[in-house]
Each structure stands twice: as structure tokens, then as C-alpha cells.
Amino acid sequence: MNKELVVYTSKSCSFCAQMKKQLIQAEIDYTERDTQEYADEWEVVKTMTAVPVFPTLMVGDEYLIPNRDFQNVKQGIQMVKKYMAETYIKADTEKLTRELLKTINASINIVAQRMGTLQNKVNKLETTLNNLIVEEPKEVTNEGS
């Protein structure tokens, strides 16, 4: 592992504490940057990632962010190891961007299709319910007899 790992943290972040503990147990060296102390640097990170979440990990020049790149500490450690490995080859940025955009576009199309299917089901349900609703008969009164 030849790349530097920087961990952006907040003092009140329990996930940060868990991540740091696991990094130590995994014998992964890192530099901690408390976002209060390194506010200017954190502003750059927030601008680059558009996701101000703790702990944000930076391996070399790549960011790893909870709920975007990993879901828990164990996955975070696995990602760090992957990105820090000498065998890791960073993808060409232009190609990667193009492929990610195609993947996002396909995902949006799948979601749109599923929403259309759901809308059709809701419309059928609404029609069925409307057909089942029967107006209550009006009560006949004998006024004037």
C-alpha cells in the first residue's frame, strides 16, 4: 500500500470513531483531518464530492464516502484496501465518466419504467374502487302526510 489515506472526521461522529478503530486494527496508516481544524480543506472536499458526509476517506486523489461508496465500516475498509493496493489501476477519467453516465441513464430508464408500471396499477385500482362505490340511497321521509 503506497498511497496516502486521509480520513475527514468530525469529533461528534460515532461512525468516524468506528472507522478509525477498524483502520488501526487492519494496520492501515492514515492521516486524520478534523473538519473543524481543517475547515478550508474540508470546503474543497465538499465542493469536489458534493456529499458532506463523515467519515469521508481520500485515497490518493479518490474519495470514498459512506452510503455512496460503502455502506458500513467493513465495506469501507475493503474499499480502502482495494484503492491502496499496488495492483489497483485507476480508470481513465473520461472513459469512466462516459460509462458511469451510461449506467446512470440506464438506471433512470429502469426506474421510469417501474414507475409507469406502478402508475398503471394505481390507475386500475382507482377505477376498480370507483366502480365499487355505490351511492347510498336517499332516505324517504313522509313529511306532509
N, C-alpha and C positions, 0 to 999 in steps of 0.2 A: 504494500500500500504506500504509494508515493505522493498522493495528493493531500492537500491540507483540508481538514474538515473544520468548518466554523459552525457553531450552534448559536443561533439567535434566541435568546430566552427572556423571560420576564420573571421577576422574583416571586410573583404570586401564582405562577403556572405549575400545577402539580404534574402535568404531562411532561413538562421540561425536566423536572426532578427525576421522573421515571426514566426518561430518555438518557440523561446524563449518567444515572446509575448503571443502566444497561450498557452504555458505551464503555464505561470503566470495566465492567465485568467481561465485556467482549475484548478488552485490551485494545480499544481503538482510541488513539490520541485525538484530541480535539481542542479547539480554542473556543472559549465561551465569550459571547458578546451580549451582555445585558443591554436590552434595548433602551433603557433609561440612560445608561452611561454612554452608549454609542448611538445616540438619537439621530445624528446626521447620517451615519452609515445605515441605520435601520430605515430611514426615509428612502434611501436609494434602493434597498431591498424591496420595500413596499411598492415602489414605482415599477421595478423590474417584474415583480411577480403578480402584482395587483391582488395579492392574498395576504393580508397581515395576520398570520396565524402563528402561534407558538407551539412547539419549537420549530423554527424554520432552519433547515440544515443546508449548508452550502458546501458541496464537494467540488473542489476546483472552481469552475465557473458555472456549475449547475446547481439549481435549487431543488430541494426535496421538502415538500410541505404536507403536513397532516391532512387527511381527508381528500387530498388530491393525488398524492403520490404513494402514500401509505396510510393504513387505517389504524395501526396500533404500533406500540414500541418494537415488537418483534419484527414486523414488516419493515419498520424504519431502519433497524439495524441491518437487515438483509439488503435493503437498498443501498445503504452506506457502503457495505462490503462490496457490493456489485460495482458501484461507481468508483470506489477506491482501488479496485483490483487492477493490476498492471495489464491484464488481458482485456479490460474494458476499452472498447473503441467507440468514441463519441461519433454519432451520426453527423453527416454533413447537414448543416443547419437548414439550407434551402430545401434539400430533399425531405428532411424530417418535417419541416413546416408544411410542405405540399402534401405529404402523406397524412399528417395529422388533420389537415383541413378536409381531406377526402373522407377520413374516418368520422370526423365531426359531422360532415354533411350527410353521410350515410346514416349515422345515429339519429340525426334530426328527422330524416325521412322516415325511419322506422317508428319514431315517437309520433310523428304526424299521422302515419297510417293507423297506429294503435288508437290514437285519439279519435280518428274518424270512425273506426270500428265501435269504440265506446259510445260515440255520439249517436250512431245508428241504433245501438241497443237502447240507449236512453230514450230516443225518439219513439221506438216501438213500445217501450214500457209506458211512456206517456200516453200514447194512443190507446193502448190496452186499458189503462186506468181510466181514461176519459170515457171509453165505451162502457165501462163497468159502473160508472157513476150514474145513478138514476135519480132524477129529481123526486123529492118526497112529495106525495100527493098533498094537495092543499086541503086543509080541514074544512069540511062543510058545516056551516052553522045554521041554525034555524032562527035567525033573527027576524022579527016581523011576523011570526005566526001567532 
